[in-house]
Amino acid sequence: MLTRRDVAVALFSVACTVGGLAVADELPMLGPAAFDRESIPAKETAVGSVRSFFTMRTPTLEQLEVHETTLNPGKMPHPPHKHPNEEMLVIRQGTLEALVKGEWKRVGPGSVIFNASNQLHGLRNVGSEPAVYTVINFKTDKTPAE
């Protein structure tokens, strides 16, 4: 027969295990930092390349992910899609079209694209040279679940 003590010990053990797993899944904390682009290798993809700077949490964000994409002329990184996290793209080079509110908008160097949570968006390189852009992805406690 189980005693109250046995049940209490079992519940405490389960709580510690679940709590430990939650902490183990946490991303590392990003503090003040500088990332030298040239020290981060670019990985070839089917449509260009990607240079991943980091994926971490911050004191105010559950996740902050930054990468740079080089997209070859005439290519799309993927078909139009949507996701719960928000993201911002900063165009460094080339000419892109961004699917925004159902319309393709042309943007070039220095332009910014914001993709809101759960809104259909897409991107394509409509120029004659590779397009290079930085993607800043973020999740907060208000980001809807997948």
NUMIVEX-108146 format. One line per field, with one value per residue (C-alpha): residue in three letters; x negated, y negated, z negated. Coordinates in steps of 0.05 Angstrom, whole numbers. Example, Ala and Ser with C-alpha at 12.3 -4.5 7.8 and 13.67 -1.06 7.14 Angstrom:
r	(ala;ser)
xx	(-246;-273)
yy	(90;21)
zz	(-156;-143)
//
This chain:
r	(met;leu;thr;arg;arg;asp;val;ala;val;ala;leu;phe;ser;val;ala;cys;thr;val;gly;gly;leu;ala;val;ala;asp;glu;leu;pro;met;leu;gly;pro;ala;ala;phe;asp;arg;glu;ser;ile;pro;ala;lys;glu;thr;ala;val;gly;ser;val;arg;ser;phe;phe;thr;met;arg;thr;pro;thr;leu;glu;gln;leu;glu;val;his;glu;thr;thr;leu;asn;pro;gly;lys;met;pro;his;pro;pro;his;lys;his;pro;asn;glu;glu;met;leu;val;ile;arg;gln;gly;thr;leu;glu;ala;leu;val;lys;gly;glu;trp;lys;arg;val;gly;pro;gly;ser;val;ile;phe;asn;ala;ser;asn;gln;leu;his;gly;leu;arg;asn;val;gly;ser;glu;pro;ala;val;tyr;thr;val;ile;asn;phe;lys;thr;asp;lys;thr;pro;ala;glu)
xx	(0;-25;-34;-26;-101;-110;-61;-95;-164;-138;-105;-168;-211;-165;-166;-242;-247;-199;-232;-300;-278;-249;-315;-354;-313;-327;-371;-434;-428;-456;-492;-530;-566;-596;-595;-646;-612;-676;-688;-621;-623;-570;-536;-514;-439;-400;-384;-447;-477;-463;-508;-479;-501;-464;-399;-394;-347;-355;-330;-267;-260;-249;-287;-328;-356;-398;-424;-445;-419;-448;-393;-412;-377;-308;-304;-258;-284;-218;-145;-101;-85;-67;-92;-76;-142;-155;-215;-248;-292;-343;-365;-439;-446;-402;-329;-275;-200;-165;-95;-61;15;25;-16;-88;-127;-195;-251;-326;-387;-372;-299;-266;-212;-171;-134;-79;-58;-16;-12;-26;-92;-144;-207;-239;-301;-278;-346;-404;-453;-452;-410;-439;-394;-396;-338;-322;-273;-243;-196;-167;-120;-64;-84;-28;-45;-62)
yy	(0;-69;-120;-195;-200;-152;-192;-257;-230;-204;-271;-309;-263;-272;-348;-349;-306;-349;-413;-386;-368;-438;-470;-422;-445;-519;-556;-590;-663;-715;-772;-830;-802;-817;-767;-773;-753;-727;-679;-644;-594;-596;-530;-516;-503;-484;-557;-593;-592;-607;-635;-621;-670;-644;-618;-638;-668;-738;-770;-792;-740;-665;-657;-703;-673;-710;-684;-711;-681;-688;-672;-658;-695;-667;-626;-624;-599;-559;-566;-618;-596;-620;-607;-632;-668;-738;-755;-814;-813;-867;-868;-880;-865;-847;-855;-814;-809;-797;-769;-818;-816;-775;-822;-817;-879;-895;-914;-927;-942;-976;-954;-918;-864;-846;-780;-780;-719;-668;-711;-681;-708;-690;-715;-709;-737;-774;-806;-784;-777;-738;-772;-776;-789;-780;-745;-762;-712;-721;-687;-715;-688;-717;-677;-627;-553;-516)
zz	(0;18;-37;-30;-35;24;66;46;64;131;148;129;172;232;223;219;281;321;296;314;384;394;373;418;478;464;513;487;466;514;481;512;573;641;698;753;818;849;791;803;860;914;928;999;1011;1073;1086;1061;991;918;864;794;741;680;650;576;525;497;433;471;527;522;586;631;695;746;812;879;944;1013;1064;1136;1193;1211;1146;1086;1018;1011;1033;999;929;859;789;718;707;735;778;810;872;889;962;974;1048;1107;1127;1093;1095;1029;1023;976;964;1028;1073;1098;1078;1109;1061;1066;1024;958;959;900;903;842;840;787;748;786;850;918;945;997;1031;1100;1133;1195;1210;1252;1194;1128;1075;1004;944;869;834;762;732;663;615;551;498;541;604;619;615;680)
//
